[in-house]
């Protein structure tokens, strides 16, 4: 039976980190939010005693498995997507990716998540300047060092952390094209990993399909030209 993946339709968002692993591993799934819409997602999210706080989540074996790092750890255990000896380390990296994604969202919503961007543009400009200067290198330096000279983060084969780093780099390039172009030379290992993930058969087919949802200004990685600079 295919997995049921629930996430907001029309947004790559956090759901994309799960989709990429499912696609790379060739695991069958239904993108239920895309198929049925937001109202169906909200209705499904309220089912059962152990409900998810928010999407994305997987419906599998009678349970809802939520939180990106938790979902990917569960899939790794179930489908042997990484060597057992590396799984705690890889989960640690995945949680750090989640930390950065949360900070990415806070760039364009630094005051209130439920307020519109245009209501907090001045504060967003200040947040973006600090994020570009301090937080991008802080996180990317860490991932660059963690990868070192290896092709993949763990065990000599791709894992969900690698597909997640692909999405992180792609999202930052969309959000901050000037800044990411300026620092590209500082992260040859990380950017090389991004390019290798693109060539994985499952990912290459996915990127060429209509299942891949484009970045947009309703998601986490948003390109507002006024927030970008070298």
ChimeraX commands (.cxc) that place a marker at each C-alpha (Angstrom):
marker #1 position 0.00,0.00,0.00 radius 0.5
marker #1 position 1.31,3.49,-0.79 radius 0.5
marker #1 position 1.98,5.95,1.99 radius 0.5
marker #1 position -0.42,8.85,2.41 radius 0.5
marker #1 position 1.55,12.10,2.57 radius 0.5
marker #1 position -0.42,15.10,3.77 radius 0.5
marker #1 position 0.81,18.63,3.17 radius 0.5
marker #1 position -0.64,21.93,1.99 radius 0.5
marker #1 position -1.40,21.94,-1.75 radius 0.5
marker #1 position 0.50,24.39,-3.92 radius 0.5
marker #1 position 3.49,24.66,-1.59 radius 0.5
marker #1 position 6.76,22.72,-1.62 radius 0.5
marker #1 position 7.41,23.81,1.98 radius 0.5
marker #1 position 8.41,21.26,4.58 radius 0.5
marker #1 position 6.51,18.58,2.73 radius 0.5
marker #1 position 9.11,18.65,-0.03 radius 0.5
marker #1 position 11.79,17.25,2.27 radius 0.5
marker #1 position 9.61,14.16,2.69 radius 0.5
marker #1 position 8.67,13.94,-0.99 radius 0.5
marker #1 position 12.32,13.95,-2.04 radius 0.5
marker #1 position 13.14,10.98,0.15 radius 0.5
marker #1 position 10.09,9.05,-1.05 radius 0.5
marker #1 position 11.00,9.78,-4.67 radius 0.5
marker #1 position 14.70,8.99,-4.30 radius 0.5
marker #1 position 13.90,5.68,-2.58 radius 0.5
marker #1 position 11.18,4.76,-5.09 radius 0.5
marker #1 position 8.61,4.40,-2.31 radius 0.5
marker #1 position 4.98,4.59,-3.49 radius 0.5
marker #1 position 2.93,7.39,-1.96 radius 0.5
marker #1 position -0.12,9.51,-2.57 radius 0.5
marker #1 position 0.22,13.27,-2.21 radius 0.5
marker #1 position -3.13,13.58,-0.51 radius 0.5
marker #1 position -3.15,17.32,0.10 radius 0.5
marker #1 position -2.49,17.94,-3.59 radius 0.5
marker #1 position -5.17,15.42,-4.58 radius 0.5
marker #1 position -7.91,16.43,-2.17 radius 0.5
marker #1 position -7.19,20.02,-1.10 radius 0.5
marker #1 position -6.67,21.94,2.12 radius 0.5
marker #1 position -10.10,21.24,3.61 radius 0.5
marker #1 position -9.56,17.51,3.29 radius 0.5
marker #1 position -6.15,17.90,4.92 radius 0.5
marker #1 position -7.63,19.74,7.90 radius 0.5
marker #1 position -10.33,17.10,8.25 radius 0.5
marker #1 position -7.82,14.25,8.14 radius 0.5
marker #1 position -5.48,15.97,10.59 radius 0.5
marker #1 position -8.21,15.88,13.24 radius 0.5
marker #1 position -8.65,12.12,13.10 radius 0.5
marker #1 position -7.51,9.79,15.85 radius 0.5
marker #1 position -6.21,10.30,19.37 radius 0.5
marker #1 position -2.56,11.02,18.49 radius 0.5
marker #1 position -3.03,13.87,16.07 radius 0.5
marker #1 position -0.22,15.76,14.36 radius 0.5
marker #1 position 0.30,19.37,15.34 radius 0.5
marker #1 position 0.76,20.41,11.71 radius 0.5
marker #1 position 1.62,18.93,8.31 radius 0.5
marker #1 position 3.61,17.33,6.85 radius 0.5
marker #1 position 2.69,13.93,8.18 radius 0.5
marker #1 position 2.45,10.39,6.87 radius 0.5
marker #1 position -0.48,8.08,7.41 radius 0.5
marker #1 position 1.03,4.62,7.80 radius 0.5
marker #1 position 0.09,1.51,9.75 radius 0.5
marker #1 position -2.83,3.24,11.42 radius 0.5
marker #1 position -0.81,6.15,12.77 radius 0.5
marker #1 position 0.05,9.71,11.81 radius 0.5
marker #1 position 3.81,10.26,11.77 radius 0.5
marker #1 position 4.63,13.98,11.88 radius 0.5
marker #1 position 7.65,16.33,11.97 radius 0.5
marker #1 position 10.09,16.14,9.06 radius 0.5
marker #1 position 13.04,14.70,10.97 radius 0.5
marker #1 position 10.81,12.17,12.69 radius 0.5
marker #1 position 9.21,11.07,9.41 radius 0.5
marker #1 position 12.58,10.68,7.72 radius 0.5
marker #1 position 14.04,8.79,10.67 radius 0.5
marker #1 position 11.04,6.43,10.60 radius 0.5
marker #1 position 11.43,5.86,6.85 radius 0.5
marker #1 position 15.16,5.29,7.30 radius 0.5
marker #1 position 14.55,2.63,9.93 radius 0.5
marker #1 position 11.78,0.94,7.97 radius 0.5
marker #1 position 13.50,0.93,4.56 radius 0.5
marker #1 position 17.21,0.82,5.50 radius 0.5
marker #1 position 17.96,4.20,3.95 radius 0.5
marker #1 position 21.21,4.59,5.89 radius 0.5
marker #1 position 23.66,2.32,7.71 radius 0.5
marker #1 position 22.55,1.67,11.27 radius 0.5
marker #1 position 25.79,3.03,12.71 radius 0.5
marker #1 position 25.18,6.43,11.06 radius 0.5
marker #1 position 21.50,6.95,11.87 radius 0.5
marker #1 position 21.83,8.96,15.09 radius 0.5
marker #1 position 24.39,11.25,13.44 radius 0.5
marker #1 position 22.22,11.69,10.36 radius 0.5
marker #1 position 19.17,12.45,12.48 radius 0.5
marker #1 position 21.21,15.07,14.31 radius 0.5
marker #1 position 22.03,16.68,10.95 radius 0.5
marker #1 position 18.38,16.47,9.90 radius 0.5
marker #1 position 17.29,18.28,13.05 radius 0.5
marker #1 position 19.86,20.99,12.33 radius 0.5
marker #1 position 18.41,21.37,8.83 radius 0.5
marker #1 position 15.01,21.82,10.46 radius 0.5
marker #1 position 16.48,24.53,12.68 radius 0.5
marker #1 position 17.72,26.42,9.63 radius 0.5
marker #1 position 14.41,26.03,7.81 radius 0.5
marker #1 position 12.64,27.58,10.81 radius 0.5
marker #1 position 15.05,30.53,10.67 radius 0.5
marker #1 position 14.45,30.87,6.93 radius 0.5
marker #1 position 10.73,31.26,7.57 radius 0.5
marker #1 position 11.38,33.84,10.28 radius 0.5
marker #1 position 13.25,36.06,7.82 radius 0.5
marker #1 position 10.05,37.08,6.05 radius 0.5
marker #1 position 7.84,36.70,9.14 radius 0.5
marker #1 position 9.99,38.03,11.99 radius 0.5
marker #1 position 7.16,39.63,13.97 radius 0.5
marker #1 position 4.10,37.39,13.58 radius 0.5
marker #1 position 3.60,34.22,11.56 radius 0.5
marker #1 position -0.06,34.99,10.90 radius 0.5
marker #1 position 0.58,38.57,9.73 radius 0.5
marker #1 position 1.25,39.34,6.07 radius 0.5
marker #1 position 4.77,40.05,4.85 radius 0.5
marker #1 position 3.83,43.59,3.82 radius 0.5
marker #1 position 2.85,44.29,7.42 radius 0.5
marker #1 position 6.39,43.55,8.67 radius 0.5
marker #1 position 8.62,44.55,5.75 radius 0.5
marker #1 position 10.87,46.84,7.77 radius 0.5
marker #1 position 11.51,44.16,10.38 radius 0.5
marker #1 position 12.00,41.55,7.62 radius 0.5
marker #1 position 14.69,43.72,6.00 radius 0.5
marker #1 position 16.60,43.78,9.29 radius 0.5
marker #1 position 16.14,40.04,9.79 radius 0.5
marker #1 position 17.27,39.29,6.23 radius 0.5
marker #1 position 20.46,41.34,6.57 radius 0.5
marker #1 position 21.42,39.47,9.72 radius 0.5
marker #1 position 20.46,36.11,8.22 radius 0.5
marker #1 position 22.49,36.69,5.06 radius 0.5
marker #1 position 25.57,37.90,6.92 radius 0.5
marker #1 position 25.63,35.62,9.95 radius 0.5
marker #1 position 23.26,32.68,9.80 radius 0.5
marker #1 position 23.83,31.43,6.24 radius 0.5
marker #1 position 27.58,31.00,6.80 radius 0.5
marker #1 position 27.01,29.66,10.32 radius 0.5
marker #1 position 24.87,26.78,9.07 radius 0.5
marker #1 position 26.55,26.15,5.72 radius 0.5
marker #1 position 30.03,26.12,7.30 radius 0.5
marker #1 position 28.77,23.39,9.62 radius 0.5
marker #1 position 27.31,21.27,6.82 radius 0.5
marker #1 position 30.42,21.77,4.67 radius 0.5
marker #1 position 32.64,20.58,7.52 radius 0.5
marker #1 position 30.33,17.66,8.29 radius 0.5
marker #1 position 30.47,16.43,4.69 radius 0.5
marker #1 position 34.20,16.89,4.24 radius 0.5
marker #1 position 35.59,15.01,1.24 radius 0.5
marker #1 position 32.87,12.34,1.15 radius 0.5
marker #1 position 30.28,12.07,-1.61 radius 0.5
marker #1 position 27.44,11.48,0.89 radius 0.5
marker #1 position 26.89,12.34,4.52 radius 0.5
marker #1 position 26.92,8.76,5.76 radius 0.5
marker #1 position 27.90,5.27,4.77 radius 0.5
marker #1 position 28.94,5.77,1.17 radius 0.5
marker #1 position 25.37,6.05,-0.14 radius 0.5
marker #1 position 22.72,8.71,-0.24 radius 0.5
marker #1 position 20.43,9.19,2.73 radius 0.5
marker #1 position 17.48,11.50,3.49 radius 0.5
marker #1 position 19.93,14.08,4.86 radius 0.5
marker #1 position 21.48,14.38,1.39 radius 0.5
marker #1 position 18.14,14.94,-0.33 radius 0.5
marker #1 position 17.23,17.44,2.39 radius 0.5
marker #1 position 20.46,19.36,1.89 radius 0.5
marker #1 position 19.68,19.43,-1.83 radius 0.5
marker #1 position 16.34,21.10,-1.05 radius 0.5
marker #1 position 17.94,23.48,1.44 radius 0.5
marker #1 position 20.54,24.68,-1.08 radius 0.5
marker #1 position 17.93,24.93,-3.85 radius 0.5
marker #1 position 15.62,26.93,-1.60 radius 0.5
marker #1 position 18.34,29.32,-0.47 radius 0.5
marker #1 position 19.37,29.86,-4.09 radius 0.5
marker #1 position 15.78,30.77,-4.93 radius 0.5
marker #1 position 15.38,33.02,-1.91 radius 0.5
marker #1 position 18.78,34.73,-1.98 radius 0.5
marker #1 position 20.25,34.34,-5.49 radius 0.5
marker #1 position 22.75,37.19,-5.06 radius 0.5
marker #1 position 23.96,36.07,-1.65 radius 0.5
marker #1 position 24.23,32.41,-2.60 radius 0.5
marker #1 position 26.13,33.22,-5.78 radius 0.5
marker #1 position 28.55,35.31,-3.73 radius 0.5
marker #1 position 29.30,32.50,-1.25 radius 0.5
marker #1 position 29.18,29.55,-3.67 radius 0.5
marker #1 position 32.97,29.23,-3.77 radius 0.5
marker #1 position 33.06,28.74,-0.01 radius 0.5
marker #1 position 31.05,25.51,-0.14 radius 0.5
marker #1 position 32.35,23.25,-2.92 radius 0.5
marker #1 position 31.48,20.04,-1.06 radius 0.5
marker #1 position 27.93,21.10,-0.20 radius 0.5
marker #1 position 27.17,22.44,-3.67 radius 0.5
marker #1 position 28.71,19.31,-5.18 radius 0.5
marker #1 position 26.37,17.24,-3.02 radius 0.5
marker #1 position 23.44,19.27,-4.38 radius 0.5
marker #1 position 24.48,18.43,-7.93 radius 0.5
marker #1 position 24.94,14.72,-7.16 radius 0.5
marker #1 position 21.48,14.44,-5.65 radius 0.5
marker #1 position 20.02,15.87,-8.87 radius 0.5
marker #1 position 21.46,12.90,-10.78 radius 0.5
marker #1 position 19.90,10.19,-8.57 radius 0.5
marker #1 position 17.49,8.34,-10.87 radius 0.5
marker #1 position 14.44,8.87,-8.68 radius 0.5
marker #1 position 15.22,12.55,-8.16 radius 0.5
marker #1 position 16.01,13.23,-11.82 radius 0.5
marker #1 position 12.67,11.71,-12.83 radius 0.5
marker #1 position 10.86,13.65,-10.12 radius 0.5
marker #1 position 12.39,16.99,-11.09 radius 0.5
marker #1 position 11.24,16.41,-14.68 radius 0.5
marker #1 position 7.69,15.57,-13.59 radius 0.5
marker #1 position 4.67,17.67,-12.73 radius 0.5
marker #1 position 4.84,16.36,-9.18 radius 0.5
marker #1 position 7.67,18.77,-8.34 radius 0.5
marker #1 position 6.09,21.97,-7.04 radius 0.5
marker #1 position 7.86,25.23,-7.80 radius 0.5
marker #1 position 9.11,27.58,-5.12 radius 0.5
marker #1 position 6.75,30.50,-4.67 radius 0.5
marker #1 position 6.00,33.44,-2.43 radius 0.5
marker #1 position 3.48,31.52,-0.33 radius 0.5
marker #1 position 6.00,28.98,0.92 radius 0.5
marker #1 position 8.99,28.91,3.24 radius 0.5
marker #1 position 11.66,29.90,0.71 radius 0.5
marker #1 position 10.39,33.20,-0.74 radius 0.5
marker #1 position 12.22,35.48,-3.13 radius 0.5
marker #1 position 11.65,39.10,-2.25 radius 0.5
marker #1 position 14.32,41.05,-4.19 radius 0.5
marker #1 position 14.49,43.73,-1.50 radius 0.5
marker #1 position 15.69,41.11,1.02 radius 0.5
marker #1 position 18.59,39.85,-1.12 radius 0.5
marker #1 position 22.11,41.24,-1.44 radius 0.5
marker #1 position 25.64,39.96,-1.76 radius 0.5
marker link #1:1,2 radius 0.2
marker link #1:2,3 radius 0.2
marker link #1:3,4 radius 0.2
marker link #1:4,5 radius 0.2
marker link #1:5,6 radius 0.2
marker link #1:6,7 radius 0.2
marker link #1:7,8 radius 0.2
marker link #1:8,9 radius 0.2
marker link #1:9,10 radius 0.2
marker link #1:10,11 radius 0.2
marker link #1:11,12 radius 0.2
marker link #1:12,13 radius 0.2
marker link #1:13,14 radius 0.2
marker link #1:14,15 radius 0.2
marker link #1:15,16 radius 0.2
marker link #1:16,17 radius 0.2
marker link #1:17,18 radius 0.2
marker link #1:18,19 radius 0.2
marker link #1:19,20 radius 0.2
marker link #1:20,21 radius 0.2
marker link #1:21,22 radius 0.2
marker link #1:22,23 radius 0.2
marker link #1:23,24 radius 0.2
marker link #1:24,25 radius 0.2
marker link #1:25,26 radius 0.2
marker link #1:26,27 radius 0.2
marker link #1:27,28 radius 0.2
marker link #1:28,29 radius 0.2
marker link #1:29,30 radius 0.2
marker link #1:30,31 radius 0.2
marker link #1:31,32 radius 0.2
marker link #1:32,33 radius 0.2
marker link #1:33,34 radius 0.2
marker link #1:34,35 radius 0.2
marker link #1:35,36 radius 0.2
marker link #1:36,37 radius 0.2
marker link #1:37,38 radius 0.2
marker link #1:38,39 radius 0.2
marker link #1:39,40 radius 0.2
marker link #1:40,41 radius 0.2
marker link #1:41,42 radius 0.2
marker link #1:42,43 radius 0.2
marker link #1:43,44 radius 0.2
marker link #1:44,45 radius 0.2
marker link #1:45,46 radius 0.2
marker link #1:46,47 radius 0.2
marker link #1:47,48 radius 0.2
marker link #1:48,49 radius 0.2
marker link #1:49,50 radius 0.2
marker link #1:50,51 radius 0.2
marker link #1:51,52 radius 0.2
marker link #1:52,53 radius 0.2
marker link #1:53,54 radius 0.2
marker link #1:54,55 radius 0.2
marker link #1:55,56 radius 0.2
marker link #1:56,57 radius 0.2
marker link #1:57,58 radius 0.2
marker link #1:58,59 radius 0.2
marker link #1:59,60 radius 0.2
marker link #1:60,61 radius 0.2
marker link #1:61,62 radius 0.2
marker link #1:62,63 radius 0.2
marker link #1:63,64 radius 0.2
marker link #1:64,65 radius 0.2
marker link #1:65,66 radius 0.2
marker link #1:66,67 radius 0.2
marker link #1:67,68 radius 0.2
marker link #1:68,69 radius 0.2
marker link #1:69,70 radius 0.2
marker link #1:70,71 radius 0.2
marker link #1:71,72 radius 0.2
marker link #1:72,73 radius 0.2
marker link #1:73,74 radius 0.2
marker link #1:74,75 radius 0.2
marker link #1:75,76 radius 0.2
marker link #1:76,77 radius 0.2
marker link #1:77,78 radius 0.2
marker link #1:78,79 radius 0.2
marker link #1:79,80 radius 0.2
marker link #1:80,81 radius 0.2
marker link #1:81,82 radius 0.2
marker link #1:82,83 radius 0.2
marker link #1:83,84 radius 0.2
marker link #1:84,85 radius 0.2
marker link #1:85,86 radius 0.2
marker link #1:86,87 radius 0.2
marker link #1:87,88 radius 0.2
marker link #1:88,89 radius 0.2
marker link #1:89,90 radius 0.2
marker link #1:90,91 radius 0.2
marker link #1:91,92 radius 0.2
marker link #1:92,93 radius 0.2
marker link #1:93,94 radius 0.2
marker link #1:94,95 radius 0.2
marker link #1:95,96 radius 0.2
marker link #1:96,97 radius 0.2
marker link #1:97,98 radius 0.2
marker link #1:98,99 radius 0.2
marker link #1:99,100 radius 0.2
marker link #1:100,101 radius 0.2
marker link #1:101,102 radius 0.2
marker link #1:102,103 radius 0.2
marker link #1:103,104 radius 0.2
marker link #1:104,105 radius 0.2
marker link #1:105,106 radius 0.2
marker link #1:106,107 radius 0.2
marker link #1:107,108 radius 0.2
marker link #1:108,109 radius 0.2
marker link #1:109,110 radius 0.2
marker link #1:110,111 radius 0.2
marker link #1:111,112 radius 0.2
marker link #1:112,113 radius 0.2
marker link #1:113,114 radius 0.2
marker link #1:114,115 radius 0.2
marker link #1:115,116 radius 0.2
marker link #1:116,117 radius 0.2
marker link #1:117,118 radius 0.2
marker link #1:118,119 radius 0.2
marker link #1:119,120 radius 0.2
marker link #1:120,121 radius 0.2
marker link #1:121,122 radius 0.2
marker link #1:122,123 radius 0.2
marker link #1:123,124 radius 0.2
marker link #1:124,125 radius 0.2
marker link #1:125,126 radius 0.2
marker link #1:126,127 radius 0.2
marker link #1:127,128 radius 0.2
marker link #1:128,129 radius 0.2
marker link #1:129,130 radius 0.2
marker link #1:130,131 radius 0.2
marker link #1:131,132 radius 0.2
marker link #1:132,133 radius 0.2
marker link #1:133,134 radius 0.2
marker link #1:134,135 radius 0.2
marker link #1:135,136 radius 0.2
marker link #1:136,137 radius 0.2
marker link #1:137,138 radius 0.2
marker link #1:138,139 radius 0.2
marker link #1:139,140 radius 0.2
marker link #1:140,141 radius 0.2
marker link #1:141,142 radius 0.2
marker link #1:142,143 radius 0.2
marker link #1:143,144 radius 0.2
marker link #1:144,145 radius 0.2
marker link #1:145,146 radius 0.2
marker link #1:146,147 radius 0.2
marker link #1:147,148 radius 0.2
marker link #1:148,149 radius 0.2
marker link #1:149,150 radius 0.2
marker link #1:150,151 radius 0.2
marker link #1:151,152 radius 0.2
marker link #1:152,153 radius 0.2
marker link #1:153,154 radius 0.2
marker link #1:154,155 radius 0.2
marker link #1:155,156 radius 0.2
marker link #1:156,157 radius 0.2
marker link #1:157,158 radius 0.2
marker link #1:158,159 radius 0.2
marker link #1:159,160 radius 0.2
marker link #1:160,161 radius 0.2
marker link #1:161,162 radius 0.2
marker link #1:162,163 radius 0.2
marker link #1:163,164 radius 0.2
marker link #1:164,165 radius 0.2
marker link #1:165,166 radius 0.2
marker link #1:166,167 radius 0.2
marker link #1:167,168 radius 0.2
marker link #1:168,169 radius 0.2
marker link #1:169,170 radius 0.2
marker link #1:170,171 radius 0.2
marker link #1:171,172 radius 0.2
marker link #1:172,173 radius 0.2
marker link #1:173,174 radius 0.2
marker link #1:174,175 radius 0.2
marker link #1:175,176 radius 0.2
marker link #1:176,177 radius 0.2
marker link #1:177,178 radius 0.2
marker link #1:178,179 radius 0.2
marker link #1:179,180 radius 0.2
marker link #1:180,181 radius 0.2
marker link #1:181,182 radius 0.2
marker link #1:182,183 radius 0.2
marker link #1:183,184 radius 0.2
marker link #1:184,185 radius 0.2
marker link #1:185,186 radius 0.2
marker link #1:186,187 radius 0.2
marker link #1:187,188 radius 0.2
marker link #1:188,189 radius 0.2
marker link #1:189,190 radius 0.2
marker link #1:190,191 radius 0.2
marker link #1:191,192 radius 0.2
marker link #1:192,193 radius 0.2
marker link #1:193,194 radius 0.2
marker link #1:194,195 radius 0.2
marker link #1:195,196 radius 0.2
marker link #1:196,197 radius 0.2
marker link #1:197,198 radius 0.2
marker link #1:198,199 radius 0.2
marker link #1:199,200 radius 0.2
marker link #1:200,201 radius 0.2
marker link #1:201,202 radius 0.2
marker link #1:202,203 radius 0.2
marker link #1:203,204 radius 0.2
marker link #1:204,205 radius 0.2
marker link #1:205,206 radius 0.2
marker link #1:206,207 radius 0.2
marker link #1:207,208 radius 0.2
marker link #1:208,209 radius 0.2
marker link #1:209,210 radius 0.2
marker link #1:210,211 radius 0.2
marker link #1:211,212 radius 0.2
marker link #1:212,213 radius 0.2
marker link #1:213,214 radius 0.2
marker link #1:214,215 radius 0.2
marker link #1:215,216 radius 0.2
marker link #1:216,217 radius 0.2
marker link #1:217,218 radius 0.2
marker link #1:218,219 radius 0.2
marker link #1:219,220 radius 0.2
marker link #1:220,221 radius 0.2
marker link #1:221,222 radius 0.2
marker link #1:222,223 radius 0.2
marker link #1:223,224 radius 0.2
marker link #1:224,225 radius 0.2
marker link #1:225,226 radius 0.2
marker link #1:226,227 radius 0.2
marker link #1:227,228 radius 0.2
marker link #1:228,229 radius 0.2
marker link #1:229,230 radius 0.2
view
